Amino acid sequence: MANQNQYFPQTVSHPGSTLEEKLEEMGMGPKEFALRSGKPEKTITAVLKGDSSITADMAVLFENVTRIPANYWMNHQRNYDEYLARLKHKQIIEHAITWSEMFPLQEMIKLGWLERHAIKTEMAAQLLAFFGIASDQAWEDYYCNQQLKVAFRISLKQINEPYAVSAWLRKGELSSQQMNHPIYSEKEFKTVFPALKFLMAEQTDKAFLKIQEICLTAGVKVIYTPQLSKAPVYAATRWLNDTPLIQMTLNGKSNYEFWFTFFHEVGHILLHGKKEVFLEQIEYKDKDMEKEREADEFATKWTYFGV
């Protein structure tokens, strides 16, 4: 997890406390310091009380009066601001504990997606990092409230296991990020269909790896993700930026069922464009059954050996 070996102090004082000590050392009161630094006395008083920040402009002015470099004041203020932000983030993580317990954590740990932590806050923080989000509310907005439709265009709010399904989808995204690929070409993708069909007829144990290799030449990513017990989805198709991603499980599927599902997802890529997300074997509010029928017809055509 990022920053896990970095040290963050338990407490950091406001730079106003250091300024107060310096003024006492100099035998100078707030009013005189305000006059010497050219700032309003109320501003200096607010800084001394910890109610106001030291700006870059103030730091330079303070340097002339205190003989303490401006970068010291600026670094002190930055450290204090970070300290406050981390305190706030700690509260966010504590709030996310209940949210994190909705996920199949033990199964995700067993699969190596997460590391085991006995402390609940550490587990919640790791799950937030897994999703690349800062809070449980961000997860809700992304996957359920459709606050960012360009990234995830359906809501998981209406399905039975949104937590497990979102984890499965996220793992596919993370896996796909490790694959280098050329720019997607629909023309090039269509040229590999005969090779895919020949591979289907071979029924080799290494079929999935060969599918990945063949599709990647056309800029299409095909990812295998183990199925989570609470996530019945066995395939999904979506676009990540300008790259089509087919994510599949191999859970209990016959050779024909696997290939039919694969070509069904290929149909979604070719027929339905970039503005769609398709989850197979899951019913959800925005599911377009006409497009599912079209993808089925496409799969039927390419799994029929008469073609």
Sequence and secondary structure as in RCSB ss.txt:
>XXXX:A:sequence
MANQNQYFPQTVSHPGSTLEEKLEEMGMGPKEFALRSGKPEKTITAVLKGDSSITADMAVLFENVTRIPANYWMN
HQRNYDEYLARLKHKQIIEHAITWSEMFPLQEMIKLGWLERHAIKTEMAAQLLAFFGIASDQAWEDYYCNQQLKV
AFRISLKQINEPYAVSAWLRKGELSSQQMNHPIYSEKEFKTVFPALKFLMAEQTDKAFLKIQEICLTAGVKVIYT
PQLSKAPVYAATRWLNDTPLIQMTLNGKSNYEFWFTFFHEVGHILLHGKKEVFLEQIEYKDKDMEKEREADEFAT
KWTYFGV
>XXXX:A:secstr
 TTTT    S    HHHHHHHHHHHHT  HHHHHHHHTS HHHHHHHHHTSS   HHHHHHHHHHH   HHHHHH
HHHHHHHHHHHHHHHHHHHHTHHHHTTS HHHHHHTTSS   SSHHHHHHHHHHHHT SSHHHHIIIIIS S TT
T  S  TTSS HHHHHHHHHHHHHHHTT       HHHHHHTHHHHHHHHHHT TTHHHHHHHHHHTTT EEEE 
   TT    EEEEEETTEEEEEE  TT  HHHHHHHHHHHHHHHHHH SS  EEET   TT  HHHHHHHHHHHH
HHH TT 
